[in-house]
Amino acid sequence: MQFDDIGFGGGSRASFASNPEKSKGRLVAERESPTRTAFQRDRDRIVHSTAFRRLKHKTQVFFSHEDDHYRTRLTHTIEVAQIARALARAFRLDEDLAEAIALVHDFGHTPFGHTGEDVLGELMAEYGGFDHNAHALKVVTELEHRYAEFDGLNLTWESLEGLVKHNGPLLDESGKPFGDKPLPRAIETYNQKNDLKLANYASLEAQVAAIADDIAYNTHDIDDGLRAGLLSFDLLKEVELVGEQLAIVDRLYPDLDQTRRGHETTRRVMTAMVEDVIHMTGENLRLLNPQSVDDIYNVGQTIVSFSSVMNTREKELKRFMFANMYRHENVLRVRAQAEDIIRDLFDRYMQTPSEMRGEWADRVTKLDRQSLAYRVSDFLAGMTDNFAHAEHCRLFDQTPELR
């Protein structure tokens, strides 16, 4: 695909883009807005939700109290939305739907990043485990209480299927879940009420949100790793994707200070990945020639993708980041402390559920153990890092400092 073929915000929507005027609608019927499309309305509901605001104090990699400049789930989400919208514009997709899916994609994450998710999954193993995508669906269909006529945000079918399937189908052609794990309970329960076509691929808007997530964290985690002192330029030179761009920066700006050297390198890495996606996806669209959004659902493959060369480089970068940053002893030490907080809180709430706050403690004596575990899990998953830490301080004599 030639870059002079891409969209820059002008012109009509592509024939294979999601069309808000042809939306499959909402579970609870509502009067349409005279001033916003259905997908704009979804985006606005997501931004005004309580779950969106909580992302401000949820960990991406480094706990927010360690430095004001580290990414949080909220700043990560905003970066994902920016990239998703740019990609959607390039392919003349519905930018509002792509943005909505990007903004909602991390609603299900627990406090303390993937540490919280891993521990909660272990604690909930006998009750079906914990899956952050499934919990995000539960947040926007049940747990948000803002509207008089329904629970959740009552998002369109397209936003919900994009949230659930942005990483690909959940069922094979025979209707069975991939691998040896059953469908997460929240997804299975909701799908019985509103069929999200779990064996089909998601819209291109959802696919650009998914790859934007990869591009965002691959690049901004380098920036945060340099700031934290866990990564060095000498180490990064060994990673082909980063080393190539770093060499260009050093050749063009030999006297650049180290801070700008890092920023200049990471932005060039991001640009290289975005341009690769635009080129490769353009080629996929040319070969497959979809004429409608239904063609996208039924094509049987992911269309928005990296080239084979970039895919290899991106995987090398991920392996490098796991070895040198995500599994760094400093990060693992704080992760262990965070694990203790989640375990302690889960056990205390299961033993004394009245200790939960507000409506979460209502009628807990009438719940069987499985229902109580779901309530405790939902309560914990919704916490910010700050609130979880404060709750531990309230309930226990000693609380880790997370440093």
C-alpha beads as a LAMMPS data file, in Angstrom:
LAMMPS data file: protein, C-alpha beads

403 atoms
402 bonds

1 atom types
1 bond types

-500.0 500.0 xlo xhi
-500.0 500.0 ylo yhi
-500.0 500.0 zlo zhi

Masses

1 110.0

Atoms # bond

1 1 1 0.000 0.000 0.000
2 1 1 1.371 3.407 -0.965
3 1 1 1.202 6.041 1.752
4 1 1 -0.451 8.477 -0.667
5 1 1 -3.439 6.092 -0.656
6 1 1 -4.111 6.388 3.064
7 1 1 -6.830 8.487 4.609
8 1 1 -6.125 11.719 6.456
9 1 1 -9.611 12.333 7.800
10 1 1 -11.233 13.394 4.570
11 1 1 -13.381 11.441 2.177
12 1 1 -15.938 8.740 2.754
13 1 1 -15.768 5.701 5.020
14 1 1 -14.433 2.513 3.398
15 1 1 -17.002 -0.086 2.363
16 1 1 -15.503 -2.576 4.844
17 1 1 -15.588 -0.144 7.775
18 1 1 -18.116 -0.437 10.583
19 1 1 -21.019 1.907 9.954
20 1 1 -22.793 3.398 12.997
21 1 1 -25.967 3.820 10.942
22 1 1 -26.021 0.052 10.436
23 1 1 -25.084 -0.899 13.994
24 1 1 -26.545 -4.100 15.392
25 1 1 -27.758 -1.933 18.239
26 1 1 -27.783 -2.112 22.029
27 1 1 -29.082 -4.818 24.352
28 1 1 -31.510 -2.287 25.840
29 1 1 -33.105 -0.227 23.081
30 1 1 -32.590 3.521 23.367
31 1 1 -33.567 6.587 21.361
32 1 1 -30.674 7.585 19.112
33 1 1 -28.824 10.818 19.803
34 1 1 -29.548 13.670 17.367
35 1 1 -25.984 15.017 17.758
36 1 1 -23.744 11.928 17.982
37 1 1 -23.374 8.640 16.148
38 1 1 -23.880 5.429 18.116
39 1 1 -20.111 4.874 18.279
40 1 1 -19.400 8.442 19.413
41 1 1 -21.926 7.881 22.165
42 1 1 -20.132 4.679 23.200
43 1 1 -16.820 6.510 23.355
44 1 1 -18.302 9.273 25.480
45 1 1 -19.891 6.811 27.911
46 1 1 -16.564 5.036 28.308
47 1 1 -14.689 8.276 29.020
48 1 1 -17.257 9.384 31.621
49 1 1 -17.325 6.035 33.430
50 1 1 -15.938 5.385 36.895
51 1 1 -13.811 2.541 35.520
52 1 1 -12.048 4.942 33.143
53 1 1 -11.118 7.313 35.956
54 1 1 -9.760 4.450 38.055
55 1 1 -7.165 3.700 35.369
56 1 1 -5.286 6.779 36.586
57 1 1 -4.098 4.895 39.669
58 1 1 -3.608 1.424 38.210
59 1 1 -0.114 0.158 37.472
60 1 1 1.210 -0.356 33.961
61 1 1 4.688 -1.662 34.923
62 1 1 5.967 0.659 37.641
63 1 1 3.850 1.723 40.595
64 1 1 2.740 5.306 40.182
65 1 1 4.068 6.500 43.546
66 1 1 7.621 5.685 42.444
67 1 1 7.749 8.484 39.851
68 1 1 5.158 10.893 38.465
69 1 1 6.354 10.274 34.917
70 1 1 5.858 6.509 34.639
71 1 1 2.947 5.304 32.560
72 1 1 -0.219 4.270 34.336
73 1 1 -3.074 2.278 32.827
74 1 1 -4.725 5.591 31.965
75 1 1 -1.782 7.142 30.130
76 1 1 -1.155 3.820 28.373
77 1 1 -4.810 3.734 27.317
78 1 1 -4.640 7.265 25.913
79 1 1 -1.540 6.354 23.891
80 1 1 -3.273 3.232 22.549
81 1 1 -6.314 5.306 21.558
82 1 1 -4.127 7.816 19.710
83 1 1 -2.416 5.092 17.672
84 1 1 -5.687 3.250 17.039
85 1 1 -7.340 6.400 15.772
86 1 1 -4.404 7.146 13.458
87 1 1 -4.538 3.636 11.988
88 1 1 -8.325 3.793 11.619
89 1 1 -8.002 7.085 9.763
90 1 1 -5.383 5.617 7.432
91 1 1 -7.752 2.824 6.374
92 1 1 -10.891 5.031 6.377
93 1 1 -12.475 3.042 9.187
94 1 1 -14.810 4.404 11.846
95 1 1 -12.378 6.318 14.050
96 1 1 -14.843 6.689 16.921
97 1 1 -15.378 2.936 17.214
98 1 1 -11.632 2.249 17.088
99 1 1 -11.093 4.881 19.771
100 1 1 -13.897 3.498 21.949
101 1 1 -12.467 -0.036 21.857
102 1 1 -8.980 1.279 22.625
103 1 1 -10.262 3.332 25.557
104 1 1 -12.189 0.412 27.087
105 1 1 -9.730 -2.404 26.406
106 1 1 -8.037 -2.291 29.848
107 1 1 -11.145 -1.787 32.014
108 1 1 -10.766 -5.294 33.402
109 1 1 -7.232 -4.942 34.730
110 1 1 -6.669 -5.347 38.447
111 1 1 -4.537 -3.181 40.728
112 1 1 -0.785 -3.776 40.508
113 1 1 -0.730 -4.617 36.810
114 1 1 -0.402 -8.201 35.615
115 1 1 0.691 -9.195 39.112
116 1 1 -2.810 -8.599 40.421
117 1 1 -4.344 -10.507 37.517
118 1 1 -2.049 -13.495 37.995
119 1 1 -2.752 -13.733 41.730
120 1 1 -6.490 -13.246 41.336
121 1 1 -6.528 -15.922 38.648
122 1 1 -4.848 -18.311 41.072
123 1 1 -7.193 -17.420 43.938
124 1 1 -10.251 -17.829 41.704
125 1 1 -9.047 -21.061 40.047
126 1 1 -11.698 -23.260 41.686
127 1 1 -14.415 -20.806 40.578
128 1 1 -13.367 -20.529 36.930
129 1 1 -10.336 -18.264 37.229
130 1 1 -10.013 -14.601 36.335
131 1 1 -9.665 -13.081 32.866
132 1 1 -9.233 -9.324 32.446
133 1 1 -11.079 -9.197 29.096
134 1 1 -14.044 -11.029 30.607
135 1 1 -14.001 -8.726 33.602
136 1 1 -13.924 -5.678 31.313
137 1 1 -17.095 -6.989 29.673
138 1 1 -18.671 -7.436 33.095
139 1 1 -17.726 -3.875 34.052
140 1 1 -19.431 -2.341 31.016
141 1 1 -22.480 -4.635 31.077
142 1 1 -23.129 -5.004 34.821
143 1 1 -20.877 -3.236 37.294
144 1 1 -21.096 0.388 36.160
145 1 1 -24.191 1.919 37.795
146 1 1 -24.775 5.282 36.101
147 1 1 -28.046 5.041 34.208
148 1 1 -31.635 4.790 35.368
149 1 1 -32.787 2.203 32.818
150 1 1 -29.983 -0.359 32.801
151 1 1 -26.842 -1.641 34.491
152 1 1 -23.541 -1.098 32.728
153 1 1 -23.016 1.321 29.852
154 1 1 -25.315 -0.380 27.307
155 1 1 -22.681 -0.104 24.575
156 1 1 -23.382 -1.087 20.987
157 1 1 -22.873 -4.645 19.794
158 1 1 -19.843 -3.498 17.791
159 1 1 -18.052 -2.012 20.790
160 1 1 -18.723 -5.093 22.903
161 1 1 -17.612 -7.599 20.273
162 1 1 -14.503 -5.500 19.693
163 1 1 -13.743 -5.502 23.411
164 1 1 -14.152 -9.267 23.701
165 1 1 -12.558 -10.334 20.400
166 1 1 -9.938 -7.687 19.604
167 1 1 -7.240 -10.351 20.003
168 1 1 -9.106 -12.813 17.779
169 1 1 -12.000 -15.306 17.912
170 1 1 -12.717 -17.127 21.168
171 1 1 -14.310 -20.203 19.579
172 1 1 -13.269 -22.449 16.715
173 1 1 -15.514 -23.221 13.738
174 1 1 -17.228 -26.004 15.673
175 1 1 -18.095 -23.646 18.507
176 1 1 -15.541 -24.990 20.988
177 1 1 -13.150 -22.755 22.964
178 1 1 -9.534 -22.774 21.807
179 1 1 -7.135 -24.728 23.995
180 1 1 -8.170 -26.580 27.114
181 1 1 -9.844 -23.671 28.924
182 1 1 -13.592 -23.031 28.886
183 1 1 -14.992 -19.648 27.973
184 1 1 -14.692 -17.184 30.847
185 1 1 -17.932 -17.165 32.802
186 1 1 -18.735 -13.476 32.235
187 1 1 -18.376 -13.808 28.467
188 1 1 -20.389 -17.017 28.277
189 1 1 -23.182 -15.532 30.419
190 1 1 -23.435 -12.318 28.433
191 1 1 -23.175 -14.096 25.073
192 1 1 -26.326 -16.047 25.875
193 1 1 -28.208 -12.745 26.009
194 1 1 -26.467 -10.990 23.122
195 1 1 -24.642 -13.196 20.625
196 1 1 -21.236 -11.629 19.926
197 1 1 -20.375 -14.209 17.232
198 1 1 -17.390 -15.505 19.165
199 1 1 -16.137 -17.745 16.321
200 1 1 -15.824 -14.804 13.903
201 1 1 -12.994 -12.312 13.628
202 1 1 -13.624 -8.832 14.976
203 1 1 -14.025 -5.638 12.970
204 1 1 -11.018 -3.825 11.582
205 1 1 -11.641 -1.135 14.185
206 1 1 -11.074 -3.732 16.913
207 1 1 -8.033 -5.109 15.115
208 1 1 -6.348 -1.700 14.906
209 1 1 -7.032 -1.193 18.631
210 1 1 -5.358 -4.535 19.372
211 1 1 -2.189 -3.848 17.404
212 1 1 -2.092 -0.275 18.741
213 1 1 -1.902 -1.811 22.240
214 1 1 1.189 -3.796 21.220
215 1 1 2.849 -0.791 19.596
216 1 1 2.142 1.462 22.582
217 1 1 3.501 -0.769 25.327
218 1 1 6.463 -1.988 23.268
219 1 1 7.642 1.594 22.890
220 1 1 6.596 3.343 26.082
221 1 1 7.933 0.530 28.256
222 1 1 11.364 1.177 26.736
223 1 1 11.020 4.807 27.781
224 1 1 9.974 3.867 31.316
225 1 1 12.710 1.245 31.547
226 1 1 15.364 3.811 30.652
227 1 1 13.929 6.224 33.220
228 1 1 14.001 3.516 35.894
229 1 1 17.588 2.573 35.093
230 1 1 16.640 -1.031 34.305
231 1 1 17.520 -0.630 30.634
232 1 1 20.553 0.968 29.023
233 1 1 21.359 2.086 25.515
234 1 1 24.141 -0.497 25.354
235 1 1 21.584 -3.226 26.067
236 1 1 19.050 -1.809 23.616
237 1 1 21.617 -1.774 20.801
238 1 1 21.433 -5.576 20.821
239 1 1 17.735 -5.544 19.860
240 1 1 17.474 -5.196 16.092
241 1 1 14.341 -3.021 15.957
242 1 1 15.600 -0.584 18.589
243 1 1 19.289 -0.738 17.700
244 1 1 18.562 0.196 14.093
245 1 1 16.694 3.353 15.121
246 1 1 19.214 4.191 17.850
247 1 1 22.008 4.087 15.266
248 1 1 20.098 6.555 13.085
249 1 1 19.583 8.906 16.041
250 1 1 23.256 8.748 17.014
251 1 1 24.336 9.452 13.441
252 1 1 22.006 12.437 13.036
253 1 1 22.432 13.848 16.552
254 1 1 25.820 12.744 17.942
255 1 1 25.736 15.240 20.819
256 1 1 22.149 14.650 21.950
257 1 1 21.575 14.420 25.705
258 1 1 20.539 11.010 27.034
259 1 1 16.931 11.941 27.794
260 1 1 16.240 13.204 24.291
261 1 1 18.239 10.313 22.857
262 1 1 15.764 7.914 24.453
263 1 1 12.671 9.850 23.374
264 1 1 13.939 10.258 19.817
265 1 1 14.690 6.549 19.561
266 1 1 11.358 5.338 20.947
267 1 1 9.302 7.655 18.755
268 1 1 11.175 6.368 15.706
269 1 1 10.546 2.774 16.791
270 1 1 6.843 3.601 17.087
271 1 1 6.807 5.243 13.656
272 1 1 8.534 2.228 12.093
273 1 1 5.933 -0.132 13.581
274 1 1 2.962 2.033 12.579
275 1 1 4.192 2.449 9.001
276 1 1 4.839 -1.298 8.771
277 1 1 1.261 -2.025 9.905
278 1 1 -0.128 0.422 7.355
279 1 1 1.892 -1.141 4.554
280 1 1 1.157 -4.767 5.489
281 1 1 -2.525 -4.225 6.200
282 1 1 -2.892 -2.356 2.917
283 1 1 -1.439 -5.372 1.120
284 1 1 -3.806 -7.719 2.991
285 1 1 -6.798 -5.589 2.035
286 1 1 -5.684 -5.508 -1.582
287 1 1 -5.341 -9.299 -1.728
288 1 1 -8.534 -10.142 0.177
289 1 1 -10.583 -7.313 -1.355
290 1 1 -13.344 -7.193 1.311
291 1 1 -16.451 -5.285 0.231
292 1 1 -18.317 -5.094 3.522
293 1 1 -17.855 -5.366 7.261
294 1 1 -19.396 -8.853 7.054
295 1 1 -16.525 -9.849 4.780
296 1 1 -14.153 -8.777 7.566
297 1 1 -16.035 -10.860 10.144
298 1 1 -15.967 -13.946 7.930
299 1 1 -12.574 -13.699 6.210
300 1 1 -11.024 -16.250 8.579
301 1 1 -7.837 -14.368 9.411
302 1 1 -6.475 -11.267 11.091
303 1 1 -6.070 -8.510 8.504
304 1 1 -4.378 -5.776 10.554
305 1 1 -0.882 -7.104 11.121
306 1 1 2.850 -6.571 11.041
307 1 1 4.912 -7.820 8.127
308 1 1 6.774 -11.089 8.729
309 1 1 10.024 -9.143 9.211
310 1 1 8.512 -6.716 11.714
311 1 1 6.698 -9.555 13.476
312 1 1 10.037 -11.292 14.077
313 1 1 11.606 -8.075 15.323
314 1 1 8.652 -7.289 17.587
315 1 1 8.817 -10.733 19.178
316 1 1 12.555 -10.288 19.775
317 1 1 11.806 -6.971 21.503
318 1 1 9.193 -8.618 23.729
319 1 1 11.618 -11.375 24.747
320 1 1 14.218 -8.744 25.540
321 1 1 11.773 -6.728 27.664
322 1 1 10.708 -9.786 29.645
323 1 1 14.286 -10.814 30.331
324 1 1 15.665 -7.381 31.169
325 1 1 12.755 -5.420 32.571
326 1 1 9.563 -7.302 33.439
327 1 1 11.593 -9.999 35.208
328 1 1 14.199 -7.643 36.683
329 1 1 14.870 -8.361 40.350
330 1 1 13.678 -4.890 41.393
331 1 1 10.372 -5.355 39.587
332 1 1 9.936 -8.895 40.919
333 1 1 10.585 -7.763 44.494
334 1 1 7.760 -5.226 44.342
335 1 1 5.550 -7.731 42.534
336 1 1 5.954 -10.152 45.438
337 1 1 4.827 -7.443 47.869
338 1 1 1.811 -6.666 45.700
339 1 1 0.926 -10.367 45.580
340 1 1 0.837 -10.426 49.369
341 1 1 -1.585 -7.496 49.449
342 1 1 -4.019 -9.142 47.013
343 1 1 -3.857 -12.509 48.791
344 1 1 -4.389 -10.952 52.221
345 1 1 -7.359 -8.884 51.055
346 1 1 -8.999 -11.794 49.249
347 1 1 -8.691 -14.055 52.289
348 1 1 -9.983 -11.369 54.671
349 1 1 -13.023 -10.540 52.541
350 1 1 -13.847 -14.231 52.107
351 1 1 -13.634 -14.730 55.874
352 1 1 -15.360 -11.463 56.815
353 1 1 -17.240 -10.173 53.753
354 1 1 -18.807 -7.341 55.748
355 1 1 -15.358 -5.697 55.640
356 1 1 -15.974 -4.794 51.993
357 1 1 -17.053 -1.214 51.412
358 1 1 -20.448 0.249 50.501
359 1 1 -22.847 -1.753 48.366
360 1 1 -20.282 -4.543 48.026
361 1 1 -21.064 -5.565 51.614
362 1 1 -24.844 -5.588 51.070
363 1 1 -26.577 -8.931 51.670
364 1 1 -23.277 -10.849 51.698
365 1 1 -24.589 -13.225 54.379
366 1 1 -27.052 -14.618 51.829
367 1 1 -24.375 -15.528 49.275
368 1 1 -23.059 -19.056 48.830
369 1 1 -19.280 -19.398 48.741
370 1 1 -19.011 -19.313 44.945
371 1 1 -21.182 -16.192 44.650
372 1 1 -19.181 -14.580 47.437
373 1 1 -15.927 -15.350 45.602
374 1 1 -17.274 -13.616 42.478
375 1 1 -18.263 -10.590 44.560
376 1 1 -14.850 -10.424 46.242
377 1 1 -13.066 -10.848 42.909
378 1 1 -15.099 -8.034 41.317
379 1 1 -14.442 -5.774 44.286
380 1 1 -10.698 -6.441 44.214
381 1 1 -10.391 -6.134 40.439
382 1 1 -11.981 -2.701 40.508
383 1 1 -9.553 -1.311 43.068
384 1 1 -6.817 1.141 42.238
385 1 1 -3.322 0.516 43.566
386 1 1 -3.869 3.282 46.112
387 1 1 -7.161 1.922 47.380
388 1 1 -5.863 -1.652 47.657
389 1 1 -2.860 -0.417 49.632
390 1 1 -5.092 1.713 51.878
391 1 1 -7.458 -1.208 52.474
392 1 1 -4.546 -3.399 53.516
393 1 1 -3.368 -0.694 55.917
394 1 1 -6.875 -0.528 57.390
395 1 1 -7.252 -4.260 57.859
396 1 1 -3.735 -5.411 58.748
397 1 1 -1.037 -4.311 61.175
398 1 1 1.766 -4.393 58.611
399 1 1 1.550 -3.435 54.926
400 1 1 4.347 -3.652 52.317
401 1 1 5.684 -0.307 51.100
402 1 1 5.851 -1.462 47.448
403 1 1 9.412 -0.249 46.885

Bonds

1 1 1 2
2 1 2 3
3 1 3 4
4 1 4 5
5 1 5 6
6 1 6 7
7 1 7 8
8 1 8 9
9 1 9 10
10 1 10 11
11 1 11 12
12 1 12 13
13 1 13 14
14 1 14 15
15 1 15 16
16 1 16 17
17 1 17 18
18 1 18 19
19 1 19 20
20 1 20 21
21 1 21 22
22 1 22 23
23 1 23 24
24 1 24 25
25 1 25 26
26 1 26 27
27 1 27 28
28 1 28 29
29 1 29 30
30 1 30 31
31 1 31 32
32 1 32 33
33 1 33 34
34 1 34 35
35 1 35 36
36 1 36 37
37 1 37 38
38 1 38 39
39 1 39 40
40 1 40 41
41 1 41 42
42 1 42 43
43 1 43 44
44 1 44 45
45 1 45 46
46 1 46 47
47 1 47 48
48 1 48 49
49 1 49 50
50 1 50 51
51 1 51 52
52 1 52 53
53 1 53 54
54 1 54 55
55 1 55 56
56 1 56 57
57 1 57 58
58 1 58 59
59 1 59 60
60 1 60 61
61 1 61 62
62 1 62 63
63 1 63 64
64 1 64 65
65 1 65 66
66 1 66 67
67 1 67 68
68 1 68 69
69 1 69 70
70 1 70 71
71 1 71 72
72 1 72 73
73 1 73 74
74 1 74 75
75 1 75 76
76 1 76 77
77 1 77 78
78 1 78 79
79 1 79 80
80 1 80 81
81 1 81 82
82 1 82 83
83 1 83 84
84 1 84 85
85 1 85 86
86 1 86 87
87 1 87 88
88 1 88 89
89 1 89 90
90 1 90 91
91 1 91 92
92 1 92 93
93 1 93 94
94 1 94 95
95 1 95 96
96 1 96 97
97 1 97 98
98 1 98 99
99 1 99 100
100 1 100 101
101 1 101 102
102 1 102 103
103 1 103 104
104 1 104 105
105 1 105 106
106 1 106 107
107 1 107 108
108 1 108 109
109 1 109 110
110 1 110 111
111 1 111 112
112 1 112 113
113 1 113 114
114 1 114 115
115 1 115 116
116 1 116 117
117 1 117 118
118 1 118 119
119 1 119 120
120 1 120 121
121 1 121 122
122 1 122 123
123 1 123 124
124 1 124 125
125 1 125 126
126 1 126 127
127 1 127 128
128 1 128 129
129 1 129 130
130 1 130 131
131 1 131 132
132 1 132 133
133 1 133 134
134 1 134 135
135 1 135 136
136 1 136 137
137 1 137 138
138 1 138 139
139 1 139 140
140 1 140 141
141 1 141 142
142 1 142 143
143 1 143 144
144 1 144 145
145 1 145 146
146 1 146 147
147 1 147 148
148 1 148 149
149 1 149 150
150 1 150 151
151 1 151 152
152 1 152 153
153 1 153 154
154 1 154 155
155 1 155 156
156 1 156 157
157 1 157 158
158 1 158 159
159 1 159 160
160 1 160 161
161 1 161 162
162 1 162 163
163 1 163 164
164 1 164 165
165 1 165 166
166 1 166 167
167 1 167 168
168 1 168 169
169 1 169 170
170 1 170 171
171 1 171 172
172 1 172 173
173 1 173 174
174 1 174 175
175 1 175 176
176 1 176 177
177 1 177 178
178 1 178 179
179 1 179 180
180 1 180 181
181 1 181 182
182 1 182 183
183 1 183 184
184 1 184 185
185 1 185 186
186 1 186 187
187 1 187 188
188 1 188 189
189 1 189 190
190 1 190 191
191 1 191 192
192 1 192 193
193 1 193 194
194 1 194 195
195 1 195 196
196 1 196 197
197 1 197 198
198 1 198 199
199 1 199 200
200 1 200 201
201 1 201 202
202 1 202 203
203 1 203 204
204 1 204 205
205 1 205 206
206 1 206 207
207 1 207 208
208 1 208 209
209 1 209 210
210 1 210 211
211 1 211 212
212 1 212 213
213 1 213 214
214 1 214 215
215 1 215 216
216 1 216 217
217 1 217 218
218 1 218 219
219 1 219 220
220 1 220 221
221 1 221 222
222 1 222 223
223 1 223 224
224 1 224 225
225 1 225 226
226 1 226 227
227 1 227 228
228 1 228 229
229 1 229 230
230 1 230 231
231 1 231 232
232 1 232 233
233 1 233 234
234 1 234 235
235 1 235 236
236 1 236 237
237 1 237 238
238 1 238 239
239 1 239 240
240 1 240 241
241 1 241 242
242 1 242 243
243 1 243 244
244 1 244 245
245 1 245 246
246 1 246 247
247 1 247 248
248 1 248 249
249 1 249 250
250 1 250 251
251 1 251 252
252 1 252 253
253 1 253 254
254 1 254 255
255 1 255 256
256 1 256 257
257 1 257 258
258 1 258 259
259 1 259 260
260 1 260 261
261 1 261 262
262 1 262 263
263 1 263 264
264 1 264 265
265 1 265 266
266 1 266 267
267 1 267 268
268 1 268 269
269 1 269 270
270 1 270 271
271 1 271 272
272 1 272 273
273 1 273 274
274 1 274 275
275 1 275 276
276 1 276 277
277 1 277 278
278 1 278 279
279 1 279 280
280 1 280 281
281 1 281 282
282 1 282 283
283 1 283 284
284 1 284 285
285 1 285 286
286 1 286 287
287 1 287 288
288 1 288 289
289 1 289 290
290 1 290 291
291 1 291 292
292 1 292 293
293 1 293 294
294 1 294 295
295 1 295 296
296 1 296 297
297 1 297 298
298 1 298 299
299 1 299 300
300 1 300 301
301 1 301 302
302 1 302 303
303 1 303 304
304 1 304 305
305 1 305 306
306 1 306 307
307 1 307 308
308 1 308 309
309 1 309 310
310 1 310 311
311 1 311 312
312 1 312 313
313 1 313 314
314 1 314 315
315 1 315 316
316 1 316 317
317 1 317 318
318 1 318 319
319 1 319 320
320 1 320 321
321 1 321 322
322 1 322 323
323 1 323 324
324 1 324 325
325 1 325 326
326 1 326 327
327 1 327 328
328 1 328 329
329 1 329 330
330 1 330 331
331 1 331 332
332 1 332 333
333 1 333 334
334 1 334 335
335 1 335 336
336 1 336 337
337 1 337 338
338 1 338 339
339 1 339 340
340 1 340 341
341 1 341 342
342 1 342 343
343 1 343 344
344 1 344 345
345 1 345 346
346 1 346 347
347 1 347 348
348 1 348 349
349 1 349 350
350 1 350 351
351 1 351 352
352 1 352 353
353 1 353 354
354 1 354 355
355 1 355 356
356 1 356 357
357 1 357 358
358 1 358 359
359 1 359 360
360 1 360 361
361 1 361 362
362 1 362 363
363 1 363 364
364 1 364 365
365 1 365 366
366 1 366 367
367 1 367 368
368 1 368 369
369 1 369 370
370 1 370 371
371 1 371 372
372 1 372 373
373 1 373 374
374 1 374 375
375 1 375 376
376 1 376 377
377 1 377 378
378 1 378 379
379 1 379 380
380 1 380 381
381 1 381 382
382 1 382 383
383 1 383 384
384 1 384 385
385 1 385 386
386 1 386 387
387 1 387 388
388 1 388 389
389 1 389 390
390 1 390 391
391 1 391 392
392 1 392 393
393 1 393 394
394 1 394 395
395 1 395 396
396 1 396 397
397 1 397 398
398 1 398 399
399 1 399 400
400 1 400 401
401 1 401 402
402 1 402 403
